[in-house]
């Protein structure tokens, strides 16, 4: 999976996903960096802020999970990622968002 951005929410989300789901997590500080490595990484899901979602949608058919508001917990982000990955395994649709 790929996390886009920097800051506390991304760091906490990355830690929670690693600790809970044991997914490999690659972080990119900017959308441009994330898009540049998509072909090599082939993530099952991208986690990005609401601000970055529009640019990420330009990426080829990779589901996007929007980072929850600051008051949300890293555990809720982990739940959203897991639901997205499971849903994507069941039916491969195009890019979509999970809130």
C-alpha positions in Angstrom: 0.0 0.0 0.0 1.1 3.6 -0.5 0.6 6.5 1.8 0.8 10.0 0.4 1.8 13.0 2.4 3.6 13.9 5.5 2.7 14.9 9.0 1.3 13.2 12.1 -1.8 11.6 10.6 0.2 9.9 7.9 2.8 8.7 10.4 0.2 7.4 12.8 -1.7 5.8 9.9 1.5 4.1 8.6 2.3 2.8 12.1 -1.2 1.5 12.7 -1.3 -0.3 9.3 2.1 -1.9 9.8 1.3 -3.0 13.4 -2.3 -4.2 12.8 -2.5 -5.4 9.2 1.2 -6.3 8.6 0.9 -4.7 5.1 4.0 -3.3 3.5 3.7 0.5 3.5 5.5 2.9 1.2 5.2 6.5 2.1 5.6 9.3 -0.4 5.8 13.0 0.7 4.1 14.3 -2.4 1.5 13.1 -5.0 4.1 13.4 -7.7 6.4 11.1 -5.9 3.6 8.6 -5.3 2.5 8.6 -8.9 6.1 8.2 -10.1 6.6 4.9 -8.2 3.1 3.4 -8.7 4.3 1.3 -11.6 7.1 -0.2 -9.6 5.2 -0.6 -6.3 1.8 -1.7 -7.6 0.0 -0.9 -4.4 -3.4 -2.5 -3.7 -4.6 0.7 -2.1 -3.4 4.3 -1.8 -4.1 6.4 1.3 -4.1 10.1 0.7 -5.6 13.3 2.1 -8.8 14.8 0.7 -6.6 17.5 -0.8 -4.5 15.0 -2.8 -7.3 12.6 -3.9 -8.0 14.5 -7.2 -4.4 14.1 -8.4 -4.2 10.5 -7.2 -7.3 9.6 -9.3 -5.1 10.1 -12.4 -3.3 6.9 -11.3 -4.4 3.7 -13.0 -7.2 1.8 -11.3 -5.9 1.9 -7.7 -8.5 2.3 -4.9 -8.0 5.4 -2.8 -8.8 5.7 0.9 -9.1 9.2 2.2 -7.2 10.0 5.4 -9.9 10.6 8.0 -10.3 13.9 9.8 -7.8 14.6 12.6 -10.2 13.6 15.3 -10.5 10.1 13.8 -8.3 7.3 15.2 -5.6 5.4 13.3 -7.6 2.3 14.0 -10.5 3.7 11.9 -8.1 4.3 9.0 -6.9 0.7 9.4 -10.5 -0.5 9.2 -11.1 1.5 6.0 -7.9 0.2 4.4 -8.9 -3.4 5.2 -12.4 -3.0 3.9 -11.1 -1.5 0.7 -8.5 -4.2 0.1 -11.1 -6.9 0.8 -13.7 -5.3 -1.5 -11.1 -4.9 -4.3 -10.3 -8.5 -4.1 -13.9 -9.5 -4.5 -14.6 -7.2 -7.4 -12.0 -5.3 -9.3 -13.8 -2.0 -10.1 -12.0 1.1 -11.1 -10.6 3.7 -8.7 -12.9 4.5 -5.8 -12.8 6.3 -2.5 -13.6 5.0 0.9 -14.5 7.4 3.6 
